[in-house]
Amino acid sequence: MRRLVCDSMLGRLARWLRLLGYDASVPKRIPAQAAPEEALLTRRKAWQGRPGVVFIAHDRLEDQLRQVLKELELTPEPRRFFSRCLDCNVLVHPLSREDAAGRVPDYILDTAEGFNQCPSCGKVFWPGSHGKRAGTYLTNVLGQAQGGASGA
Ligand SMILES: [Zn+2]
């Protein structure tokens, strides 16, 4: 899977790409040239047309997401959703219910299906911790992305 390197103007887009499970980093300085396994996502118009560069023309997040998925021919896989820390961009690890005790609210401990922890920042996640709206939002965005990409 290609690594997505986002310029600093695309921090919000990077978080949503992580939510889908993609490796989306936001380095302080975006490299001038893409490595073979990288795609550079930028809002710099001057970079448009360079190899490995996706020039993000849209202002709205959902349009940006759709553009990236379409141009890089990415098909999000639901099993990868929520597999990365949104802050650190690293893969989270499963956490046992015992170890989650004391780190999440009691009602979550009793009801959540499972827990993950970020090895970098230590945050604990569980299905639904990103909010129900995130799931609904993604379904809408991705549904339209796939519809728009058919036949391409
Ligand atoms: Zn983290």
Backbone and ligand atoms as CSV (ligand in chain L), in Angstrom:
chain,resi,resn,atom,element,x,y,z
A,1,MET,N,N,0.842,-1.203,0.000
A,1,MET,CA,C,0.000,0.000,0.000
A,1,MET,C,C,0.876,1.252,0.000
A,2,ARG,N,N,0.581,2.190,-0.871
A,2,ARG,CA,C,1.391,3.410,-0.955
A,2,ARG,C,C,1.238,4.256,0.291
A,3,ARG,N,N,2.349,4.868,0.699
A,3,ARG,CA,C,2.286,5.799,1.804
A,3,ARG,C,C,1.860,7.152,1.272
A,4,LEU,N,N,0.977,7.789,1.994
A,4,LEU,CA,C,0.464,9.080,1.572
A,4,LEU,C,C,1.147,10.157,2.402
A,5,VAL,N,N,1.833,11.058,1.733
A,5,VAL,CA,C,2.543,12.141,2.417
A,5,VAL,C,C,1.796,13.435,2.128
A,6,CYS,N,N,1.257,14.031,3.196
A,6,CYS,CA,C,0.384,15.195,3.019
A,6,CYS,C,C,1.111,16.478,3.412
A,7,ASP,N,N,0.866,17.550,2.688
A,7,ASP,CA,C,1.476,18.806,3.119
A,7,ASP,C,C,0.668,19.378,4.290
A,8,SER,N,N,1.267,20.348,4.950
A,8,SER,CA,C,0.722,20.794,6.236
A,8,SER,C,C,-0.653,21.451,6.107
A,9,MET,N,N,-1.055,21.797,4.903
A,9,MET,CA,C,-2.389,22.372,4.711
A,9,MET,C,C,-3.470,21.293,4.675
A,10,LEU,N,N,-3.052,20.034,4.707
A,10,LEU,CA,C,-4.006,18.932,4.550
A,10,LEU,C,C,-4.076,18.054,5.803
A,11,GLY,N,N,-3.861,18.655,6.962
A,11,GLY,CA,C,-3.863,17.892,8.208
A,11,GLY,C,C,-5.183,17.194,8.473
A,12,ARG,N,N,-6.276,17.854,8.164
A,12,ARG,CA,C,-7.591,17.271,8.416
A,12,ARG,C,C,-7.841,16.090,7.483
A,13,LEU,N,N,-7.472,16.258,6.235
A,13,LEU,CA,C,-7.603,15.162,5.264
A,13,LEU,C,C,-6.777,13.964,5.724
A,14,ALA,N,N,-5.562,14.228,6.215
A,14,ALA,CA,C,-4.691,13.137,6.673
A,14,ALA,C,C,-5.371,12.336,7.790
A,15,ARG,N,N,-6.033,13.006,8.725
A,15,ARG,CA,C,-6.703,12.300,9.832
A,15,ARG,C,C,-7.799,11.374,9.309
A,16,TRP,N,N,-8.528,11.852,8.312
A,16,TRP,CA,C,-9.606,11.018,7.765
A,16,TRP,C,C,-9.046,9.847,6.970
A,17,LEU,N,N,-7.912,10.059,6.303
A,17,LEU,CA,C,-7.279,8.943,5.592
A,17,LEU,C,C,-6.786,7.898,6.588
A,18,ARG,N,N,-6.277,8.360,7.737
A,18,ARG,CA,C,-5.857,7.422,8.796
A,18,ARG,C,C,-7.046,6.647,9.318
A,19,LEU,N,N,-8.163,7.350,9.474
A,19,LEU,CA,C,-9.367,6.693,9.954
A,19,LEU,C,C,-9.753,5.542,9.026
A,20,LEU,N,N,-9.508,5.702,7.729
A,20,LEU,CA,C,-9.780,4.635,6.755
A,20,LEU,C,C,-8.699,3.566,6.781
A,21,GLY,N,N,-7.615,3.807,7.520
A,21,GLY,CA,C,-6.561,2.816,7.641
A,21,GLY,C,C,-5.337,3.095,6.784
A,22,TYR,N,N,-5.309,4.225,6.098
A,22,TYR,CA,C,-4.157,4.525,5.244
A,22,TYR,C,C,-3.042,5.194,6.037
A,23,ASP,N,N,-1.813,4.914,5.595
A,23,ASP,CA,C,-0.627,5.527,6.172
A,23,ASP,C,C,-0.537,6.940,5.603
A,24,ALA,N,N,-0.929,7.920,6.390
A,24,ALA,CA,C,-0.963,9.314,5.928
A,24,ALA,C,C,-0.169,10.188,6.888
A,25,SER,N,N,1.034,10.543,6.482
A,25,SER,CA,C,1.881,11.349,7.352
A,25,SER,C,C,1.802,12.822,6.943
A,26,VAL,N,N,2.109,13.675,7.907
A,26,VAL,CA,C,2.154,15.115,7.644
A,26,VAL,C,C,3.513,15.621,8.144
A,27,PRO,N,N,4.571,15.448,7.328
A,27,PRO,CA,C,5.897,15.888,7.778
A,27,PRO,C,C,5.986,17.411,7.810
A,28,LYS,N,N,6.944,17.904,8.586
A,28,LYS,CA,C,7.118,19.366,8.652
A,28,LYS,C,C,7.423,19.921,7.271
A,29,ARG,N,N,8.260,19.171,6.543
A,29,ARG,CA,C,8.554,19.567,5.162
A,29,ARG,C,C,8.243,18.410,4.243
A,30,ILE,N,N,7.369,18.639,3.311
A,30,ILE,CA,C,7.013,17.598,2.351
A,30,ILE,C,C,8.171,17.469,1.352
A,31,PRO,N,N,8.608,16.225,1.029
A,31,PRO,CA,C,9.726,16.093,0.091
A,31,PRO,C,C,9.360,16.627,-1.284
A,32,ALA,N,N,10.354,17.112,-2.014
A,32,ALA,CA,C,10.094,17.698,-3.331
A,32,ALA,C,C,9.801,16.635,-4.376
A,33,GLN,N,N,10.223,15.386,-4.069
A,33,GLN,CA,C,10.014,14.302,-5.017
A,33,GLN,C,C,9.431,13.105,-4.291
A,34,ALA,N,N,8.505,12.425,-4.943
A,34,ALA,CA,C,7.882,11.265,-4.324
A,34,ALA,C,C,8.767,10.040,-4.494
A,35,ALA,N,N,8.943,9.265,-3.422
A,35,ALA,CA,C,9.580,7.953,-3.533
A,35,ALA,C,C,8.600,7.034,-4.261
A,36,PRO,N,N,9.121,5.908,-4.833
A,36,PRO,CA,C,8.229,5.046,-5.632
A,36,PRO,C,C,7.000,4.575,-4.860
A,37,GLU,N,N,7.155,4.342,-3.546
A,37,GLU,CA,C,6.021,3.821,-2.776
A,37,GLU,C,C,5.201,4.935,-2.127
A,38,GLU,N,N,5.475,6.167,-2.528
A,38,GLU,CA,C,4.765,7.295,-1.918
A,38,GLU,C,C,3.892,8.033,-2.920
A,39,ALA,N,N,2.876,8.687,-2.368
A,39,ALA,CA,C,2.136,9.673,-3.146
A,39,ALA,C,C,2.160,10.961,-2.338
A,40,LEU,N,N,2.478,12.062,-2.981
A,40,LEU,CA,C,2.498,13.350,-2.298
A,40,LEU,C,C,1.178,14.063,-2.538
A,41,LEU,N,N,0.511,14.396,-1.428
A,41,LEU,CA,C,-0.751,15.114,-1.528
A,41,LEU,C,C,-0.486,16.572,-1.166
A,42,THR,N,N,-0.773,17.466,-2.080
A,42,THR,CA,C,-0.438,18.864,-1.826
A,42,THR,C,C,-1.502,19.801,-2.380
A,43,ARG,N,N,-1.527,20.990,-1.801
A,43,ARG,CA,C,-2.391,22.035,-2.332
A,43,ARG,C,C,-1.587,23.037,-3.152
A,44,ARG,N,N,-0.284,22.767,-3.301
A,44,ARG,CA,C,0.548,23.681,-4.079
A,44,ARG,C,C,0.296,23.476,-5.561
A,45,LYS,N,N,-0.275,24.495,-6.158
A,45,LYS,CA,C,-0.647,24.377,-7.557
A,45,LYS,C,C,0.586,24.183,-8.442
A,46,ALA,N,N,1.696,24.792,-8.033
A,46,ALA,CA,C,2.922,24.710,-8.845
A,46,ALA,C,C,3.411,23.270,-8.991
A,47,TRP,N,N,2.956,22.389,-8.070
A,47,TRP,CA,C,3.428,21.007,-8.112
A,47,TRP,C,C,2.551,20.116,-8.990
A,48,GLN,N,N,1.484,20.676,-9.470
A,48,GLN,CA,C,0.537,19.907,-10.274
A,48,GLN,C,C,1.261,19.280,-11.469
A,49,GLY,N,N,1.024,17.981,-11.718
A,49,GLY,CA,C,1.624,17.316,-12.872
A,49,GLY,C,C,2.946,16.649,-12.580
A,50,ARG,N,N,3.552,16.917,-11.417
A,50,ARG,CA,C,4.793,16.200,-11.080
A,50,ARG,C,C,4.481,14.735,-10.823
A,51,PRO,N,N,5.432,13.837,-11.138
A,51,PRO,CA,C,5.175,12.411,-10.885
A,51,PRO,C,C,4.935,12.138,-9.405
A,52,GLY,N,N,3.930,11.334,-9.130
A,52,GLY,CA,C,3.648,10.957,-7.751
A,52,GLY,C,C,2.917,12.010,-6.950
A,53,VAL,N,N,2.556,13.115,-7.574
A,53,VAL,CA,C,1.891,14.196,-6.851
A,53,VAL,C,C,0.397,14.205,-7.155
A,54,VAL,N,N,-0.395,14.316,-6.101
A,54,VAL,CA,C,-1.825,14.547,-6.278
A,54,VAL,C,C,-2.097,15.976,-5.834
A,55,PHE,N,N,-2.423,16.832,-6.788
A,55,PHE,CA,C,-2.754,18.212,-6.454
A,55,PHE,C,C,-4.213,18.266,-6.003
A,56,ILE,N,N,-4.414,18.674,-4.754
A,56,ILE,CA,C,-5.764,18.712,-4.200
A,56,ILE,C,C,-6.394,20.064,-4.530
A,57,ALA,N,N,-7.345,20.031,-5.426
A,57,ALA,CA,C,-7.951,21.274,-5.882
A,57,ALA,C,C,-9.124,21.689,-5.002
A,58,HIS,N,N,-9.740,20.718,-4.325
A,58,HIS,CA,C,-10.986,20.986,-3.617
A,58,HIS,C,C,-10.752,21.595,-2.232
A,59,ASP,N,N,-11.722,22.358,-1.774
A,59,ASP,CA,C,-11.666,22.944,-0.433
A,59,ASP,C,C,-12.401,22.080,0.581
A,60,ARG,N,N,-13.473,21.436,0.148
A,60,ARG,CA,C,-14.283,20.646,1.089
A,60,ARG,C,C,-13.633,19.288,1.329
A,61,LEU,N,N,-13.638,18.897,2.605
A,61,LEU,CA,C,-12.995,17.649,2.995
A,61,LEU,C,C,-13.548,16.451,2.225
A,62,GLU,N,N,-14.860,16.357,2.101
A,62,GLU,CA,C,-15.398,15.167,1.431
A,62,GLU,C,C,-15.000,15.132,-0.043
A,63,ASP,N,N,-14.879,16.293,-0.677
A,63,ASP,CA,C,-14.419,16.319,-2.068
A,63,ASP,C,C,-12.947,15.919,-2.161
A,64,GLN,N,N,-12.174,16.366,-1.160
A,64,GLN,CA,C,-10.751,16.013,-1.137
A,64,GLN,C,C,-10.568,14.504,-0.986
A,65,LEU,N,N,-11.339,13.931,-0.066
A,65,LEU,CA,C,-11.270,12.480,0.155
A,65,LEU,C,C,-11.620,11.724,-1.118
A,66,ARG,N,N,-12.703,12.121,-1.737
A,66,ARG,CA,C,-13.138,11.437,-2.964
A,66,ARG,C,C,-12.076,11.552,-4.043
A,67,GLN,N,N,-11.471,12.738,-4.161
A,67,GLN,CA,C,-10.449,12.944,-5.189
A,67,GLN,C,C,-9.253,12.013,-4.973
A,68,VAL,N,N,-8.788,11.917,-3.723
A,68,VAL,CA,C,-7.627,11.079,-3.414
A,68,VAL,C,C,-7.928,9.615,-3.731
A,69,LEU,N,N,-9.096,9.147,-3.289
A,69,LEU,CA,C,-9.456,7.742,-3.499
A,69,LEU,C,C,-9.529,7.431,-4.991
A,70,LYS,N,N,-10.090,8.380,-5.741
A,70,LYS,CA,C,-10.275,8.150,-7.163
A,70,LYS,C,C,-8.936,8.195,-7.899
A,71,GLU,N,N,-8.150,9.232,-7.651
A,71,GLU,CA,C,-6.898,9.395,-8.398
A,71,GLU,C,C,-5.883,8.301,-8.079
A,72,LEU,N,N,-5.871,7.838,-6.847
A,72,LEU,CA,C,-4.916,6.795,-6.473
A,72,LEU,C,C,-5.535,5.399,-6.577
A,73,GLU,N,N,-6.785,5.356,-7.056
A,73,GLU,CA,C,-7.506,4.088,-7.227
A,73,GLU,C,C,-7.483,3.259,-5.950
A,74,LEU,N,N,-7.809,3.906,-4.851
A,74,LEU,CA,C,-7.856,3.232,-3.560
A,74,LEU,C,C,-9.284,2.780,-3.281
A,75,THR,N,N,-9.416,1.552,-2.835
A,75,THR,CA,C,-10.715,1.050,-2.412
A,75,THR,C,C,-10.664,0.780,-0.918
A,76,PRO,N,N,-11.280,1.651,-0.134
A,76,PRO,CA,C,-11.212,1.465,1.320
A,76,PRO,C,C,-11.807,0.132,1.739
A,77,GLU,N,N,-11.124,-0.540,2.675
A,77,GLU,CA,C,-11.612,-1.811,3.191
A,77,GLU,C,C,-12.081,-1.613,4.622
A,78,PRO,N,N,-13.358,-1.887,4.862
A,78,PRO,CA,C,-13.897,-1.643,6.213
A,78,PRO,C,C,-13.107,-2.321,7.332
A,79,ARG,N,N,-12.468,-3.479,7.049
A,79,ARG,CA,C,-11.740,-4.142,8.124
A,79,ARG,C,C,-10.515,-3.346,8.556
A,80,ARG,N,N,-10.073,-2.398,7.711
A,80,ARG,CA,C,-8.926,-1.563,8.071
A,80,ARG,C,C,-9.335,-0.287,8.799
A,81,PHE,N,N,-10.637,0.025,8.774
A,81,PHE,CA,C,-11.082,1.272,9.397
A,81,PHE,C,C,-10.685,1.278,10.873
A,82,PHE,N,N,-10.319,2.416,11.356
A,82,PHE,CA,C,-9.976,2.614,12.778
A,82,PHE,C,C,-8.782,1.761,13.215
A,83,SER,N,N,-7.913,1.374,12.272
A,83,SER,CA,C,-6.752,0.554,12.631
A,83,SER,C,C,-5.534,1.406,12.968
A,84,ARG,N,N,-5.631,2.717,12.779
A,84,ARG,CA,C,-4.500,3.602,13.082
A,84,ARG,C,C,-4.889,4.675,14.085
A,85,CYS,N,N,-3.884,5.145,14.818
A,85,CYS,CA,C,-4.113,6.291,15.691
A,85,CYS,C,C,-4.238,7.541,14.820
A,86,LEU,N,N,-5.293,8.309,15.039
A,86,LEU,CA,C,-5.518,9.491,14.207
A,86,LEU,C,C,-4.465,10.560,14.450
A,87,ASP,N,N,-3.879,10.555,15.636
A,87,ASP,CA,C,-2.868,11.562,15.967
A,87,ASP,C,C,-1.479,11.150,15.510
A,88,CYS,N,N,-1.134,9.862,15.689
A,88,CYS,CA,C,0.252,9.417,15.485
A,88,CYS,C,C,0.471,8.707,14.159
A,89,ASN,N,N,-0.585,8.279,13.485
A,89,ASN,CA,C,-0.455,7.561,12.213
A,89,ASN,C,C,0.258,6.219,12.370
A,90,VAL,N,N,0.203,5.593,13.539
A,90,VAL,CA,C,0.771,4.252,13.704
A,90,VAL,C,C,-0.372,3.266,13.923
A,91,LEU,N,N,-0.094,1.983,13.619
A,91,LEU,CA,C,-1.124,0.960,13.803
A,91,LEU,C,C,-1.370,0.744,15.294
A,92,VAL,N,N,-2.623,0.661,15.671
A,92,VAL,CA,C,-2.950,0.426,17.078
A,92,VAL,C,C,-2.907,-1.073,17.358
A,93,HIS,N,N,-2.726,-1.422,18.620
A,93,HIS,CA,C,-2.647,-2.824,19.041
A,93,HIS,C,C,-3.888,-3.189,19.844
A,94,PRO,N,N,-4.304,-4.465,19.749
A,94,PRO,CA,C,-5.440,-4.887,20.573
A,94,PRO,C,C,-5.084,-4.774,22.054
A,95,LEU,N,N,-6.081,-4.415,22.847
A,95,LEU,CA,C,-5.894,-4.266,24.287
A,95,LEU,C,C,-6.960,-5.111,24.979
A,96,SER,N,N,-6.568,-5.901,25.962
A,96,SER,CA,C,-7.541,-6.757,26.634
A,96,SER,C,C,-8.486,-5.905,27.493
A,97,ARG,N,N,-9.648,-6.469,27.782
A,97,ARG,CA,C,-10.634,-5.767,28.605
A,97,ARG,C,C,-10.034,-5.450,29.990
A,98,GLU,N,N,-9.267,-6.416,30.490
A,98,GLU,CA,C,-8.608,-6.194,31.796
A,98,GLU,C,C,-7.710,-4.963,31.767
A,99,ASP,N,N,-6.910,-4.883,30.690
A,99,ASP,CA,C,-5.972,-3.765,30.612
A,99,ASP,C,C,-6.667,-2.442,30.299
A,100,ALA,N,N,-7.846,-2.547,29.707
A,100,ALA,CA,C,-8.583,-1.322,29.390
A,100,ALA,C,C,-9.250,-0.739,30.641
A,101,ALA,N,N,-9.427,-1.582,31.658
A,101,ALA,CA,C,-10.095,-1.130,32.890
A,101,ALA,C,C,-9.336,0.045,33.493
A,102,GLY,N,N,-10.076,1.074,33.834
A,102,GLY,CA,C,-9.460,2.251,34.428
A,102,GLY,C,C,-9.021,3.273,33.394
A,103,ARG,N,N,-8.973,2.846,32.131
A,103,ARG,CA,C,-8.545,3.773,31.072
A,103,ARG,C,C,-9.719,4.266,30.246
A,104,VAL,N,N,-10.844,3.598,30.379
A,104,VAL,CA,C,-12.047,4.019,29.648
A,104,VAL,C,C,-13.178,4.107,30.670
A,105,PRO,N,N,-14.230,4.871,30.344
A,105,PRO,CA,C,-15.364,4.954,31.271
A,105,PRO,C,C,-15.962,3.558,31.539
A,106,ASP,N,N,-16.479,3.335,32.752
A,106,ASP,CA,C,-16.998,2.021,33.137
A,106,ASP,C,C,-18.067,1.494,32.182
A,107,TYR,N,N,-18.972,2.386,31.744
A,107,TYR,CA,C,-20.053,1.903,30.875
A,107,TYR,C,C,-19.499,1.447,29.539
A,108,ILE,N,N,-18.383,2.024,29.105
A,108,ILE,CA,C,-17.726,1.592,27.865
A,108,ILE,C,C,-17.059,0.232,28.091
A,109,LEU,N,N,-16.421,0.102,29.235
A,109,LEU,CA,C,-15.737,-1.154,29.561
A,109,LEU,C,C,-16.708,-2.325,29.498
A,110,ASP,N,N,-17.926,-2.099,29.957
A,110,ASP,CA,C,-18.927,-3.167,29.994
A,110,ASP,C,C,-19.547,-3.444,28.629
A,111,THR,N,N,-19.604,-2.439,27.772
A,111,THR,CA,C,-20.412,-2.591,26.561
A,111,THR,C,C,-19.602,-2.683,25.261
A,112,ALA,N,N,-18.382,-2.154,25.236
A,112,ALA,CA,C,-17.641,-2.137,23.969
A,112,ALA,C,C,-17.224,-3.549,23.572
A,113,GLU,N,N,-17.132,-3.788,22.258
A,113,GLU,CA,C,-16.800,-5.131,21.766
A,113,GLU,C,C,-15.328,-5.455,21.933
A,114,GLY,N,N,-14.504,-4.436,21.914
A,114,GLY,CA,C,-13.073,-4.673,22.044
A,114,GLY,C,C,-12.345,-3.352,22.129
A,115,PHE,N,N,-11.047,-3.424,22.441
A,115,PHE,CA,C,-10.288,-2.197,22.631
A,115,PHE,C,C,-8.963,-2.269,21.879
A,116,ASN,N,N,-8.483,-1.089,21.458
A,116,ASN,CA,C,-7.169,-0.972,20.850
A,116,ASN,C,C,-6.423,0.156,21.545
A,117,GLN,N,N,-5.100,0.032,21.535
A,117,GLN,CA,C,-4.311,1.094,22.129
A,117,GLN,C,C,-3.217,1.526,21.175
A,118,CYS,N,N,-2.955,2.830,21.136
A,118,CYS,CA,C,-1.863,3.355,20.324
A,118,CYS,C,C,-0.556,3.140,21.073
A,119,PRO,N,N,0.420,2.441,20.437
A,119,PRO,CA,C,1.691,2.191,21.124
A,119,PRO,C,C,2.523,3.461,21.278
A,120,SER,N,N,2.153,4.504,20.544
A,120,SER,CA,C,2.956,5.723,20.582
A,120,SER,C,C,2.446,6.690,21.660
A,121,CYS,N,N,1.163,7.041,21.625
A,121,CYS,CA,C,0.651,8.031,22.585
A,121,CYS,C,C,-0.124,7.380,23.729
A,122,GLY,N,N,-0.442,6.074,23.617
A,122,GLY,CA,C,-1.113,5.381,24.710
A,122,GLY,C,C,-2.623,5.533,24.742
A,123,LYS,N,N,-3.178,6.276,23.796
A,123,LYS,CA,C,-4.628,6.451,23.781
A,123,LYS,C,C,-5.342,5.128,23.517
A,124,VAL,N,N,-6.500,4.955,24.141
A,124,VAL,CA,C,-7.286,3.738,23.969
A,124,VAL,C,C,-8.493,4.046,23.081
A,125,PHE,N,N,-8.715,3.185,22.108
A,125,PHE,CA,C,-9.839,3.344,21.188
A,125,PHE,C,C,-10.732,2.113,21.266
A,126,TRP,N,N,-11.980,2.285,20.912
A,126,TRP,CA,C,-12.908,1.159,20.833
A,126,TRP,C,C,-13.906,1.484,19.728
A,127,PRO,N,N,-14.605,0.454,19.203
A,127,PRO,CA,C,-15.574,0.748,18.133
A,127,PRO,C,C,-16.576,1.774,18.641
A,128,GLY,N,N,-16.712,2.851,17.938
A,128,GLY,CA,C,-17.635,3.892,18.366
A,128,GLY,C,C,-16.941,5.055,19.051
A,129,SER,N,N,-15.655,4.874,19.401
A,129,SER,CA,C,-14.974,5.969,20.103
A,129,SER,C,C,-14.750,7.172,19.196
A,130,HIS,N,N,-14.792,6.952,17.903
A,130,HIS,CA,C,-14.657,8.070,16.977
A,130,HIS,C,C,-16.006,8.721,16.699
A,131,GLY,N,N,-17.043,8.157,17.315
A,131,GLY,CA,C,-18.370,8.737,17.130
A,131,GLY,C,C,-19.135,8.023,16.042
A,132,LYS,N,N,-20.430,7.877,16.287
A,132,LYS,CA,C,-21.279,7.212,15.285
A,132,LYS,C,C,-21.312,8.014,13.994
A,133,ARG,N,N,-21.226,9.334,14.146
A,133,ARG,CA,C,-21.315,10.182,12.961
A,133,ARG,C,C,-20.174,9.897,11.992
A,134,ALA,N,N,-19.019,9.517,12.519
A,134,ALA,CA,C,-17.873,9.228,11.645
A,134,ALA,C,C,-18.218,8.105,10.679
A,135,GLY,N,N,-18.843,7.053,11.196
A,135,GLY,CA,C,-19.213,5.927,10.348
A,135,GLY,C,C,-20.213,6.305,9.278
A,136,THR,N,N,-21.229,7.050,9.697
A,136,THR,CA,C,-22.260,7.483,8.755
A,136,THR,C,C,-21.655,8.383,7.679
A,137,TYR,N,N,-20.819,9.287,8.138
A,137,TYR,CA,C,-20.175,10.229,7.232
A,137,TYR,C,C,-19.354,9.490,6.181
A,138,LEU,N,N,-18.576,8.515,6.640
A,138,LEU,CA,C,-17.737,7.748,5.726
A,138,LEU,C,C,-18.575,6.988,4.708
A,139,THR,N,N,-19.644,6.367,5.194
A,139,THR,CA,C,-20.497,5.610,4.286
A,139,THR,C,C,-21.002,6.516,3.163
A,140,ASN,N,N,-21.389,7.728,3.527
A,140,ASN,CA,C,-21.871,8.669,2.520
A,140,ASN,C,C,-20.778,9.044,1.534
A,141,VAL,N,N,-19.640,9.446,2.072
A,141,VAL,CA,C,-18.532,9.884,1.220
A,141,VAL,C,C,-18.074,8.754,0.319
A,142,LEU,N,N,-17.888,7.563,0.914
A,142,LEU,CA,C,-17.344,6.452,0.139
A,142,LEU,C,C,-18.366,5.936,-0.866
A,143,GLY,N,N,-19.608,5.913,-0.468
A,143,GLY,CA,C,-20.648,5.482,-1.391
A,143,GLY,C,C,-20.606,6.310,-2.660
A,144,GLN,N,N,-20.471,7.619,-2.473
A,144,GLN,CA,C,-20.439,8.514,-3.629
A,144,GLN,C,C,-19.125,8.366,-4.382
A,145,ALA,N,N,-18.038,8.124,-3.649
A,145,ALA,CA,C,-16.728,7.977,-4.317
A,145,ALA,C,C,-16.762,6.767,-5.233
A,146,GLN,N,N,-17.333,5.645,-4.705
A,146,GLN,CA,C,-17.358,4.435,-5.507
A,146,GLN,C,C,-18.301,4.592,-6.697
A,147,GLY,N,N,-19.419,5.266,-6.451
A,147,GLY,CA,C,-20.350,5.506,-7.546
A,147,GLY,C,C,-19.679,6.309,-8.651
A,148,GLY,N,N,-18.925,7.348,-8.216
A,148,GLY,CA,C,-18.292,8.229,-9.185
A,148,GLY,C,C,-17.141,7.574,-9.921
A,149,ALA,N,N,-16.536,6.562,-9.280
A,149,ALA,CA,C,-15.347,5.971,-9.871
A,149,ALA,C,C,-15.683,4.804,-10.790
A,150,SER,N,N,-16.938,4.361,-10.783
A,150,SER,CA,C,-17.283,3.179,-11.579
A,150,SER,C,C,-17.089,3.466,-13.068
A,151,GLY,N,N,-16.507,2.510,-13.734
A,151,GLY,CA,C,-16.281,2.674,-15.166
A,151,GLY,C,C,-14.991,3.413,-15.455
A,152,ALA,N,N,-14.321,3.919,-14.425
A,152,ALA,CA,C,-13.092,4.669,-14.662
A,152,ALA,C,C,-11.909,3.716,-14.790
L,1,ZN,ZN,ZN,-1.310,7.811,19.120
